[in-house]
Amino acid sequence: MLTTFLMGFSCGLPLLLTISVLQAWMKAENIDLSVIGMMSLVGIPYTIKFLWAPFLDRMTLPFLGRRRGWLLAAQICLMLSISSLGLTDPRNHPGLLAFVAFLVTFFSASQDIVVDAYRREALSDAELGLGSSLYVNGYRIGMLLASGGGLILSDHIPFSSVYLIMAACMIPGVLTTLLSVEPENPFGIPQTLTEAVLEPLREYFSRQDAWWILAFILCYKIGDNMANAMSMPFYLDVGFSRTEIGAVVKLFGFWATVAGGLMGGIWMIRIGIGKSLWLFGVLQAISTAGFILLSVLGANVVALSAVIAFENFTSGMSTSAFAAFMASITHKRFTATQYALLTSLMGIPRVVASAPTGFLAKTMGWNWFFASCALAAIPGLLLLMRFSGWDVFSVQPERH
């Protein structure tokens, strides 16, 4: 369980270093909002990681075993690329900045693939629930350290030093990899790369309603992702300091997200995954519209705290239900590749739909922008209504 928690920490740490912290750095360098929005495209590896997931399933490095070998390689490359990102010049060399940030997301996505497979293979079915919960909490602590801690540090030291410190924070993950035990592999290793690629896809797409499920995964959190893509420039434009943002949005917001995740788990036990997705999706859209109120009130820390508390709480609930849904439709025999496929699709709105958000915010203004983000939740909810007659929320354990 401790291994699972620490691996979650290592996976969560790099994510916001190429989103929130990088946005704040570029904003401090007075880089245009349009360029900041387009920088979200460096996160594309998170959306296509299923392409090389079968390779990591099939091949084994000559040290530490199949899972830990790839994990150590990804973590070392992550430390080097995060350090290099801090040495770039956003103003004079934005292309180099984007390339190094792309490397960070590529190695981070690779680490995610291996950790997801490790967690599924190392934990028994009885341990998987608690292990997944600890992984998610470790992931959030890693995100908290990178974004909240990074932003607060950036008010006192250069961003280049912040990235060097964050690279050093990957050391606990490296030590965890070295000291952990290689999981057993009762299902065997794919005999060919073709088998590793095609069989998981064949199994998934042989199911009824497979395409509708993918469409739902693409649309469910699109509005929330669009709003988050421009949240950092919005906070700074309203007049909040980076320390206020780090303390309220990241530190205080972290606990609201944890509370929302726990509450979401309780509600799912009572009303099921399907109804939870509907309820939490509506609340998520309402919370996104709350940023309009913050735009009107200005740099009011109390208002910021209230908006963030509600937004993060509802986001924690919806994310909890969303993760449970994806886990429920993953076949145990093909967990690594299928889960990589589903989480890749989940990441597409965060990257592709977020790319034009800078243009939208610049053209529409903050109020209309956040209103459009709230309305963007409607397609996902309409797709969820189509699911009402389908059996995708009650997958039988013996099937997967």
C-alpha angles and dihedrals in degrees: 000000000000089000090052092050094049092046088053089053091053091050095049097047100071098043101081094035086081095039122033099015093042090048091052091049093050091045090052088054089053093243115168118268090236091060091046090053093048090052088074086077089078085076092069092109088068088059098047102035090117087074094071098025091092090054090055089048094050104039128063125201117227093251138058095000134275099304103029094043094058090040094055091046091051093048094050091049089048092054091051095046095046090051090049091050090060090054095057127098112234095192102046101027109030091152092058089045090054092047095051091044087053090055090052092053093045094054091040091054090048090053089051091054094052096043092050089052093044092051093049093048098041097049126067119228090260091053097042097086096053092038092053090048092052090046091053092047091049089049091053092048089053090051090047093053093047098045106026096034093039094052093048091048091049090063088063108027134031119277089242090064091046091058092048090053091048091051089055089052088069089071095089088056092051091050090048090054092049094047100040126093122251107248122242118253110216094169095054132230121291108262095218136022088240090058091048091053104039107035097062090048093046091052093049098044092047087070123097114257093012093142094049089052090054091049090052092050089052095050107034100086101021096114093048091049093050092052093047091051091066100030096101096052088044094055091048093047091051088056107258118143120236089248091055090048092048093047100042107025098036108025101031091033090053093063091046089055092049091049090049092051092051092046090048090054091051093049092048089058089054103040106015134244098286098054090041091056090052096046095043091045092057092047090048091056092048091050091052089056087055089078088072088065090051090051090055096045095046127204097357111146093200091053090046090052093050095047093046093046092054095040095048093042093054091041090054091052095047093045091050091053092043092052091047090051094051092046090051093058097045117105110229093224092058101030098135098051098034093047089048089052094050096044090046090056090046088056096052095084090048090057111025101032090043094055096081094041091099090057091045094050091046093049102037102033125236098285097053091039094058090042089057090048090055091049090049088073091069098082091055092050091048090052088050089056089058088056091061091092096041130088097227093114096056104049110172113243093227091059094057 
